[in-house]
Amino acid sequence: MLELGIVLIASIIIIFMIGFVIALCKLQTRCEGMEERVFAKDAIKHIEKIKIAG
């Protein structure tokens, strides 16, 4: 049960971080969205690592 809670909290933090990156990206006029795609892929890998570790 505790492991599920840790994964859930980590997922929420990562979602907020992605949202923050996208918000920063929108503030920058020259951004083409590459950063958020790369970041999302890293976040997915991170979540998978947490699930494997759990």
C-alpha positions in Angstrom: 0.0 0.0 0.0 2.8 2.4 0.9 4.6 1.6 -2.4 1.5 2.5 -4.4 1.3 5.8 -2.5 4.9 6.6 -3.3 4.3 5.9 -7.0 1.2 8.0 -7.0 2.9 11.0 -5.3 5.9 10.7 -7.7 3.5 10.6 -10.7 1.7 13.8 -9.4 5.0 15.6 -8.9 6.2 14.6 -12.4 2.8 15.8 -13.9 3.2 19.1 -12.2 6.8 19.4 -13.4 5.7 18.7 -17.0 3.0 21.3 -16.6 5.5 23.8 -15.3 7.9 23.1 -18.3 5.0 23.6 -20.7 4.0 26.9 -19.0 7.6 28.1 -19.3 7.7 26.9 -22.9 4.6 29.0 -23.7 6.2 32.1 -22.2 9.2 31.7 -24.6 8.2 32.7 -28.1 11.0 30.7 -29.8 10.0 27.3 -28.2 8.9 24.6 -30.6 7.8 22.0 -28.0 10.9 19.7 -28.2 11.8 20.2 -24.6 8.4 19.1 -23.3 8.4 15.9 -25.5 11.9 14.9 -24.3 10.9 15.7 -20.7 7.7 13.6 -21.0 9.7 10.6 -22.3 12.2 11.0 -19.3 9.2 11.2 -16.9 7.7 8.0 -18.3 11.0 6.2 -17.9 11.3 7.5 -14.4 7.8 6.2 -13.5 8.6 2.8 -14.9 11.8 2.7 -12.8 9.8 3.5 -9.7 7.3 0.7 -10.5 10.1 -1.8 -11.1 11.9 -0.8 -7.8 8.5 -1.0 -5.9 
